[in-house]
Amino acid sequence: MKRIEALNARYAAVKSLLGYGVEILAVGDPPGARLNSAARQLVRAASDDEPDVWDDLIGAIKALRWRRITQPQPVLLNPATKNAAQRVAHEVTRLRGAVADEELLDEVNAAAAAVAESNSPVGSVLLRSIEEVGAGSCVVVAANRPTQIAVEGWLAEHGASVVTVSMLEPAQPRIDLAYAIGPPRFYSSALVTAPVTSEINFVMPAWIADQTVPQSNIARYAEGAVVVTGRSLTEGEVGDPDLNEAEIGDEFLPQPEWGTRQSPERAPNRDEVEARKVLLSGNHGVWLDDGQRIRALDPEQPAGERVIYMQVEAVRPGVYLLLREGETEHGALYEDALNLLGDEAEAVRATQRAWKTRLAERLSEFGYRTVMSQLARMGVRTVEQARAWTDPLLIRPNSDRDFTCLLEWLEIPLQPTFAHATKLRKNIYQASANIREELEAAISATDLSDLEPAGHLSLEIQTEGVRGILATRVLAICPYSEIVPRHDTRMLFEDRSGRWLE
């Protein structure tokens, strides 16, 4: 389709939704309603008790409830729901005798078992709707990529296409109808304010009270903003939804367990850095500092182009990071770069040690703020990196001018220190390029079909010292930073805080 035609089709879709709105079909789901009620009772019990005691059970039941909403396929095709129900049963067993409310535990256990054993009525209604309009005339929209993969396995045999919102762009223009699984609040406003299809129907359990159609953040301030309304219909055995959701503040989407910031309000020391915890698939975590780049995997790219570098600030949930198991990337690359220097390695190591030691001594003698002030007067622009430059693995300032001014302030001759550091940095890039080639070869020889359903995949690299690289999906990023030892950053560690997010 030509670009102008695609643009005209988009405007026609917006006009249609503005005229008729979206349809919200609320389907009666007694087992799901029972589970939701049990979940909300748990939240109330936790607020009156020690919350930490209940956290794991609440996380497990939220995960099960999320799957009930977003994965409405029959139980025989829904192992994720069965596994989630088993985790609820495990947490209930663990709490037996530890809490007084045994009756609540019994209800939670029974509600989870009922959901695991019953087909979702939402799935039946969705399948019937697809068959009525024809699978080739509609598209099904899932809340996220893992959900899309799970639902696609069910609907593929019925000829229906399943996509996420981000995948909806390439949908064929002949398709005028989209069925979105779950309430409107689960989707970005772009689904309805910049639609690809002229009709959008949300299919959701009736026990969810919030049917608000998402709007653009600027809609309330803009003149003539696109505001799409919703038409609510019901089907099946519909009870009264819980209208007190806002009072409890309980989110349907399982949440990570962040806790509160533990670090004192101070500047990091010489060997420390501010970093955010990133939760990763496979019960992993990593401290991500404010470094410039990090290696990632883009499985959508063609073979030979899947290993990419991205800016740290661009890392988001859903991205696949490539991280070494058991060591940091920086340390391994540093040693590889020194090995590439051959006989020059010791001389380079000596000049690096000399200027970094002198900088560390001045930081200790004058203090961080005084050093920053003096370096700024010398013309150094990135003075806030003064502590970081003492790290043996941070080769030199990125700016030639900053490095020259720094060496002058340290009263160290420009050469051979400048040339040595520049050569070492060049070899770092070369070592990184070599590993990238190894990774591309390993990825090309690996079946990536399990990556997205599982969320993580180990890659075996044959180069000595580069074995064990994990491709793992980012699940969540902590909203605040902590002060951590610099050598702990970008190092994989076990962390189960995100286990309910997968």
N, C-alpha and C positions, 0 to 999 in steps of 0.2 A: 504494500500500500504506500502511495506517495505521501510525503510529509504533510502537504497541505490537506490531503484527504483525511489523514489521521487526526489532524487538528480540528477539522470540521466535524468529524465523528465524535471527538471529545466534547466539543461545544454542544452538540446535539444530545449527548448523554447527560450533560449537566442540566440542560433545559428540561429534559424529561424528568429527572429526579426532582428538580425544583417544582415541577407541575404536579407530580403524583406522589412524591416522597418515597421512602423505603418501606417495605413491608416487614414487620416483626412478628413472626409466628411463634407464639409461646406454647410449648407442647407439655401436656401433663406428664409428670415423671415421679410417681409416688416413691420408688426406692431412692431416687436422687434427692427428693425433698426430705426424706428421712435422714439421709446422710448429711445434708446441709444443716438440718436442725441439730444433729448430734455435734457437728463441727462448731456450731455457734454456742452450744452449751459448754463445750470444752473451753472456748475462749473466755466465757464468763467465769467458769471455774478457775481458770488460770489467773484471772484478774483478782480473784479473792484469795488466792493461795500463793505459793512460791512458783512464779512463772517458769523458772528453769526446770522444775520437775515435769511440767507438761509439754515443754517445747518440742521434744521429739515426736510425741503423739500428735500434737497439733500440726507439725510439719507433714507427718505421714497422711493424716486425713485430708489436709489441704491438697496434697498431691493427688490423692484418689479423687477428690471432688473435681479438681481441674481436668482430670482425664474423663470423668463422667460428662463434663460440659463439652469438651473439645474433641473427644474421640468417640463418636456415637456408633461405631461399628459393632456387630454382634460379638458376644463374649468369646465365641470360638475363634474369632479373628482379632482378639484384643488382649494379648498377653500382658501389655503394659498395665491395664486396669487390674488384672488378676494379681500381678506382682505387687502393685500398690496396695491392694487389699490385704495381701499377706504381710506386708510391712506394718500395716495398721494393727493386724492381729498380733504381730511380734511385739510392738510397742505396748499394746494392752497387757500382754502377758508380763512384760517387764515391770509394769506399774502395779501389778497385783500385790497387795500388801504394803505398797509404798504410799498409797493415797487412800483416803477414807471412803470416797464415793465409788464403791464397787458397782452400784446400780448404773452410774454413768458409763463406766467401763464396759458393762454388759451391753448397754444400748449402742455404744460406738462400735463394738465388735459385731453386733447383729446387723447394724446398718451397713457396715463395710461388706459383710458377707452377702447381704441382699443385693448390693450393687454389683458385686463380682459374679453373681449367679443370674442376673437379669439383663436382657437386652434393653438398650436404651430406646424408648419410644421416639426420641428425636431422630435416631438413625432410620427408623422405619418410615417416618414422615419425609425425611430428606430423600430417601431412595424412591419413595412413591412419587415425589414431586419431580425428580429427575426423569423418571420413566414417563410421566405425563407430558412433559415438554419435549422430551427426547434428549439423550445424552449429548448429541452433537450441537444442541442449541443452547447449552448452558455450561457454566464452569463453577466448580466448588472452591471456595476460599477457606483456607485453614488459618488458625491463629498464628502459627509459627512453622518453621521448617521441620522440626521433628514430628510435629502433629501432621503436617502435610504428607510426610513419608508414610506414617502409620495409616492415615485415611486413604491414601492413594492405593495401598495394597488391597484395600477392600473394594473400592469403587472402580478399579481398573477393569475388573471382569464385567462390569456393567457398562463399560465404554465411557465413563465420565472422567473429565479432566479435573485434577485437583492442584491448586496453586496456592502460594502465599500472596499477600498484597504486592510485595516487590516483584513477584513473578507474573503478575497480572498484566503488566505493560505489553508484553508480546502477544497477548491473547488475540485470536483472530477477530477482526472487526465484525464478522457476521454474528458473533455471539453477543446477544443483547441482555442475557440474564445471568446474574451471579448469585449463588447461594452461599452465604457466609455462615459458618458454624460457630455458634456462641452469640452472646449479646454484643450490641454495637460497641460497648465500652472496651472490648478486647481489641479493637482495631483502630488504626490511625485515622485521623479525619480525612486524609487523602482518598480513602476508599470511596467516600461519598461526595467530597467537595471537588475532587478531580477524577471522576469515575471513568472507567474504560467501558463499562456496560450501562445501558440506559435503564436497566431494572436491577435492583439489589434487594434480596430477601434474606433477612437474618432468621436462622432457625435455632431456637434455644429452649432450654427447660423453663417451664412456667414458674418454677420456684425462685428464679432470679428476679428481684423486684426492679432493678435499674434497667430501663429500656431507653435511656438517653442516647440520642444519635450524636456522634462526635461532630464537633464543628471546629473550624480553624481557630487558632489562638487569637487571630486578629479580627475575627468576625464581629466581635462586640464593638470594635472601634472603627471598622471600615464602613463606608457608605456603599450600599448595594452589595453587601457581602453575600456569599453563597451560604444560605441556611436551609438545610434539608430537614424536613419533618418526617415523623414515623407514623405508620398506621399499624396498630396492634390487633392481631387476631389470636384466638386461642383454639386449641384442639386437645381432646382427650380429657382425662380426669385432672382438672386443674383446681388446686387448693388455693389458699391465700398465701401469697409470697410474704417473706419476712420483710416488713417495711422499716425495720429498725437497723438496717445495715450501717447507715451513716453513724448512728449513735455508738455502735460497737467498733467501727473502724476496721473491720475484718475484711481483708482483701481476698478475692478468689484465687488470684495467682499466688502460688507458693513463694514465700519470701526468704531471702538468705538470712542467716543469723550473724549480724554484724556486731551486736553488742554496742559498747561505747568506746570512744577513743581512750587509749591507755597511756599514751605518751604525754609527758609534761609539756607545758607551753614554753618551749625554749628553742633556740636554733640548734640544728644538728652539730655534733662534734666533728672532728676531723675525719673520723672513720665511719661516720653515719650519714644518712640521707633520708629525706622525706619520701615515702613511697606508699602507694595504695595497694591493698590486698585485692588480688584478682582470683575469683573462684573459677576453677576449671573442671571440665568433665573428667570422670574417673576418680573422684574424691581427691583432687589435687588443688593446690593453690600456688600462687607465686606473688612475690612482692615486686611491683613494677615501678621503677623510678622514673625520673623525668628525662631519661636519655633520649637521644634523637630517634633511633630506629630500632625496630625489632623484627626478627624473621617470622614470617607467617606463611600459611598454605592457603591457596585459593583453588579448591578442587574443580571449580567451573572453568578454569583456563585449560588450554590444550596442553598435551604432554610437552615437557621441556620448558614450560612457562608458569608452572604452578607454585614455585618457591618465589615469594615476593618479600620485599622490605617495606614496612609501613611505619609512619610516624607514630610514636607512642600515644600521642593525644588522639589519634584516629582509632585506637583499639576500642571495640564495642562488643557487647554480647553477640555471639554468633560467629565471631572471627575465630579462625583456627591458628593458634600460635605453634611454632616449632621450637621446642625447648629440650635441652639435654637432660638426661636423667642422671642425677648424682653429681653434677658439676655445673658451673656457670659457663656460659658461652664466652665471656670475656677472657677468663683464665686460659681456656684451651686455645683460643685464637692468639693470645699473646705469646704462648710458647711456640705455636706453629710459626708465627711471624719471626721470632728470634731464630728458629731453626733455618728459615729461609735466608738469614743473613750470613750463615756460615761462619768464617773466621772473624767477621766484624761483630759478632753477637756480644762478646764480652765488653768490647769498647762501648758499644751502644748501651748496654745495660749499665755501665759505669756512669756515663754522662746523664742518663735518665735518673739514676739514683742520686746523683750529686745535686741537680737542680730541685728535685722534689724534696730532698732532705733539707736544703737551705730554705725552701718555702715553708716547710713544716716548722722549722726552728723560728722563723719570723712570725708565723701565726701564733706560736706558743709565747713568744716574747712580747709582741705588741697587741695581740688579740685580733679577732676576726674583723671587727668594724674598722679598726685603725688600718689594717692591711688593705681592706676594701677602699678606704679613703685615699691612701697613698697610691695604690694602683690606678685609681681613677684619675688622679692628677698626672700620672705618667702616660695616660692615654689609653689604658686598658678598658675596653667596653664591657666585657663579660666578667666583671669583678666578683659577681656573686658566686662564680665557680671556683674561687680561690681555694676553698677546702677540698673540693673535688679533684683539683689538679694534683694533690699530693698522693692520690691513689695510684699505685704502680701500674694499674691496668688502663688508666686514662692517659693516653700517650702524650698529648700536648693540647693546648688551646686550638680550637678550629681556625681561628683567625691568625694569619701570619703576623699581622701588626700586633695583636694582643700578645703573642708569644715573644716577639722581639722586645716589646716594652717590658714584659715580665722579666725576661733574662737581664735586661739592663737594670731594672730595679733590684734584682737579686745580686747584681755585680758579678755576673757570670759571663765570660766571653761568648759572643754570639755563635761562633764556630769552635769546635765541631758539634756543639749541642743541638743547634737548630737543624743541621743536616741529618744528624743521627735520628732525631725524633721524627723528622719528616720521612726518612727512609723507613723507619719502623712502622709508621702509620700506613705508608704505601703497602708494606708487606702484610699488614693486618687486612687491608682490603683484598690483597691477593689470596691470603689464606681463607678469607670469607668466601671469595669467589670459588675457590677449590671445593670447599665444603658444599656450596650451593650446587655445584655440578654433581657431587656425590649424592646429594639429597634428591636432585631431579632424577638421577638414574634409579635410585631406590624407590622413589614414588612411582616412576613409570613401570617398574617391575612389581608393584604392589596393587592388589585388588582394593580399590577405594570404596567399594560398594558398602562396606560395613562402617565406614567412617561416620557418616551422618546419623545413621540409627544409633550407633554406640556412643558417638561423641568424641572418641579418642582412638588413636591407633599408633602402635609402636613401629618405628622404622629402623631397620638394621642397616647401618653404614659399615662398609668393610674397612675404611681407613682406620689405622691404629689410633686409639684415643678418641675416636668420634662415634663409638658405638652407642646405641641406645638414645635415639632422639624421638620424642613423643610429639605427635600432632594431636592437639587437644583443644576443644571448643571453649571459648570464654562464656561462662554462664552469668556472671555478675561482677561488677566493679564497685568496691567500697566507696561510699560517698565522701569519706574523709581519709586523710593520710595519717601514717604513723611514722615515728622516727625509728629506723631499723639500721643494723650494721650494714655498711655498704656491700660487704661480701655476701650478704644474704639475698640481695636483690637478684631477680631473674633465675633463682634457684628453685626448682620444683620441691614442694614439700607436701606431705599428706594433710588434707583438710577436708573434713566431712560437712562443713557448713553449708555447702551447696547441694547436698545429696537429694534434697526434695525438688531441685530445680530441673532435673533431667527428665 
